[in-house]
């Protein structure tokens, strides 16, 4: 991958949506919701953003929970990624 995020931005790759429900029902592609769990593939350096010091609290390889429509989707080398600010990440999945 050739993306290096700037400031407080991170690059994530969305994880695949579940194919079946907990009850065992198989979902069609139209019935699947947009996944909200992603893996971080690149992290910006942080620094001063809008006059405030921002310390990066996530790292490459972390699985995170994001809101459904956060960030900007980009396609690089045939792979789809999303670039968003660290503040748009809701939680780290442990």
C-alpha positions as CSV (number, residue, x, y, z in Angstrom):
1,X,0.0,0.0,0.0
2,X,1.3,3.5,-0.9
3,X,-0.8,5.7,1.4
4,X,0.8,7.7,4.2
5,X,-1.9,9.5,6.3
6,X,-1.1,13.0,7.5
7,X,-1.8,14.7,10.9
8,X,-4.4,12.8,12.9
9,X,-5.7,10.7,10.1
10,X,-5.7,6.9,9.9
11,X,-6.2,4.5,6.9
12,X,-8.5,1.5,7.6
13,X,-9.6,-1.5,5.7
14,X,-13.2,-2.6,6.4
15,X,-13.6,-6.2,7.6
16,X,-16.2,-8.4,5.8
17,X,-19.8,-8.3,7.0
18,X,-21.2,-11.4,8.6
19,X,-22.6,-14.0,6.1
20,X,-25.0,-15.5,8.7
21,X,-26.9,-14.2,11.7
22,X,-26.4,-15.6,15.2
23,X,-29.5,-17.7,14.6
24,X,-28.0,-19.3,11.5
25,X,-29.9,-17.4,8.9
26,X,-27.8,-16.8,5.7
27,X,-27.9,-13.2,4.5
28,X,-28.0,-12.1,0.9
29,X,-25.7,-9.3,-0.2
30,X,-28.6,-6.9,-0.3
31,X,-29.6,-7.7,3.4
32,X,-26.1,-7.2,4.8
33,X,-25.4,-4.0,6.6
34,X,-22.3,-1.9,6.0
35,X,-19.6,-3.3,8.3
36,X,-18.6,-1.1,11.2
37,X,-15.5,-3.0,12.3
38,X,-12.2,-2.3,10.5
39,X,-8.5,-2.9,10.8
40,X,-6.0,0.0,10.8
41,X,-3.4,-0.3,8.1
42,X,-1.6,3.1,8.5
43,X,-1.5,5.8,11.2
44,X,-0.6,9.5,10.8
45,X,2.0,11.1,13.1
46,X,-0.5,13.2,15.1
47,X,0.8,16.7,16.0
48,X,-1.0,20.0,16.2
49,X,-4.4,19.9,14.6
50,X,-6.7,23.0,14.8
51,X,-4.4,24.5,17.4
52,X,-4.5,21.5,19.7
53,X,-1.9,18.8,20.3
54,X,-3.2,15.4,19.1
55,X,-1.6,12.2,20.4
56,X,-2.3,9.1,18.3
57,X,-4.0,6.4,20.5
58,X,-4.4,3.8,17.8
59,X,-1.8,1.7,16.0
60,X,-1.4,-0.4,12.9
61,X,-3.2,-3.7,13.3
62,X,-5.8,-2.5,15.8
63,X,-9.4,-3.5,15.1
64,X,-11.7,-0.5,15.5
65,X,-15.4,0.4,15.6
66,X,-16.5,3.3,13.4
67,X,-19.7,5.0,12.6
68,X,-21.5,3.7,9.4
69,X,-20.7,6.7,7.2
70,X,-17.4,8.0,8.6
71,X,-14.4,8.9,6.5
72,X,-13.6,9.0,2.8
73,X,-13.4,5.8,0.7
74,X,-10.5,5.5,-1.7
75,X,-9.3,2.7,-4.0
76,X,-5.5,2.1,-4.3
77,X,-4.0,-0.8,-6.3
78,X,-7.4,-2.4,-6.6
79,X,-8.0,-2.4,-2.8
80,X,-10.6,-0.3,-1.0
81,X,-9.6,1.7,2.0
82,X,-11.2,4.4,4.1
83,X,-9.3,7.5,5.4
84,X,-10.7,9.2,8.5
85,X,-9.7,11.3,11.5
86,X,-8.8,9.5,14.7
87,X,-11.7,11.4,16.4
88,X,-14.2,9.5,14.1
89,X,-13.1,6.2,15.6
90,X,-15.6,5.2,18.2
91,X,-13.7,2.4,20.0
92,X,-10.9,-0.1,19.8
93,X,-12.2,-3.7,19.7
94,X,-10.3,-5.9,22.2
